[in-house]
Amino acid sequence: MTTDAYPYRFDRRKIRSEFFRLMPISLFVVAFGMAFGLAAVQDGLSPLQSILMSVAVFAGASQFAAVDLWGATVPILPLVAVVFAINSRHLLMGAALYPMLREVSPGKRYALLLLLTDANWAVAAQDYQNGRRNLEVILGGGAVLWLAWALGTSLGVYFGGLLQHPKAFGLDMVLGCFLLAMALGGRKTPRILVAWLVAALASLAAWRWLPANTHVVAGALAGGVVGLFWTEQGPSKGAMQGAADEH
C-alpha cells in the first residue's frame, strides 16, 4: 500500500509542544509512581523488577492490582482477568481515536497505542471533537507521562517512605479533575449531554452493584450506545478544513 493511503503527517515541533503541554500533569504521575514503587517492593518485587514493570507495562491501576496478587505463587488466571477488566477501557479509547489512527500506517498506529493513557487520550479526543487532528499529543504527551511513571517508580523503590499515602494530599483526584476539565471544554450538544448523563448513571449503578472496576467500562458502553443510535453530522466543514490545513 502506498504512503498516500496514510495522509497523516506528524509535526515534530508539535510533538515537543505536546510533551511540555502535559508536563504539569506528569508531576502528579511521579507522585503515584512513587506510591507504586513502594507498594511493589513491600509486596515482594525487587527494585529492578518494579522499575522494569513500570517501564514495560506502563499501566498504573493494573500494576497496583497485579502487585496486590503477587506472592510466592502468582494466580495467573485471576491476574489476567483483573488486568483485562481494568484496561478494557482502552478498547473503547482506541475505537474513539480510530478516525485519526486509520490515517497512519499500522506500525505507527500500534506504536502510538503503547503510549495511550487517559490523559493524552482526553486531549486528543477533545481536539478531534473541535475539528483538530492531534495524534502528536499521544506521542509527545504519552512520552512525558511514561517518563514520569518510570521516574516515580524508581524514586518510590528507594525513597518511597517520603510519600506513602498520596491520597492524603488529594493527589488521587488530580487526574479525575483533569479529565473532567477536558470533557467540559468540549462541545456541549444535546446528544453529548444525554450521553454524559446515561454514562454517569450506568457507571454509578455498576459501581454500586457490579464487581470492582467494571463501572468504567459500563459507563463508556452506555454512553457509546447513545452515540450509536443518536447520530449527528461530524465537525463542520470549516473546522475540518482547518484541521487539514494544519497538516
Residue, then its C-alpha position, 0 to 999 in steps of 0.5 A: m500500500t502506498t504512503d498516500a493511503y496514510p495522509y497523516r503527517f506528524d509535526r515534530r515541533k508539535i510533538r515537543s509542544e505536546f510533551f511540555r503541554l502535559m508536563p504539569i500533569s506528569l508531576f502528579v504521575v511521579a507522585f503515584g509512581m512513587a506510591f507504586g514503587l513502594a507498594a511493589v517492593q513491600d509486596g515482594l518485587s525487587p527494585l529492578q523488577s518494579i522499575l522494569m514493570s513500570v517501564a514495560v507495562f506502563a499501566g498504573a491501576s493494573q500494576f497496583a492490582a497485579v502487585d496486590l496478587w503477587g506472592a510466592t505463587v502468582p494466580i495467573l488466571p485471576l491476574v489476567a482477568v483483573v488486568f483485562a477488566i481494568n484496561s478494557r477501557h482502552l478498547l473503547m479509547g482506541a475505537a474513539l481515536y480510530p478516525m485519526l489512527r486509520e490515517v497512519s500506517p499500522g506500525k505507527r498506529y500500534a506504536l502510538l497505542l503503547l503510549l495511550t493513557d487517559a490523559n493524552w487520550a482526553v486531549a486528543a479526543q477533545d481536539y478531534q471533537n473541535g475539528r483538530r487532528n492531534l495524534e502528536v499529543i499521544l506521542g509527545g504527551g504519552a512520552v512525558l507521562w511514561l517518563a514520569w511513571a518510570l521516574g516515580t517508580s524508581l524514586g518510590v523503590y528507594f525513597g518511597g517512605l517520603l510519600q506513602h499515602p498520596k491520597a492524603f494530599g488529594l493527589d488521587m483526584v488530580l487526574g479525575c479533575f483533569l479529565l473532567a476539565m477536558a470533557l467540559g471544554g468540549r462541545k456541549t450538544p444535546r446528544i453529548l449531554v444525554a450521553w454524559l448523563v446515561a454514562a454517569l448513571a450506568s457507571l454509578a449503578a455498576w459501581r454500586w452493584l457490579p464487581a470492582n472496576t467494571h463501572v468504567v467500562a459500563g459507563a463508556l458502553a452506555g454512553g457509546v450506545v447513545g452515540l450509536f443510535w443518536t447520530e449527528q453530522g461530524p465537525s463542520k466543514g470549516a473546522m475540518q478544513g482547518a484541521a487539514d490545513e494544519h497538516 
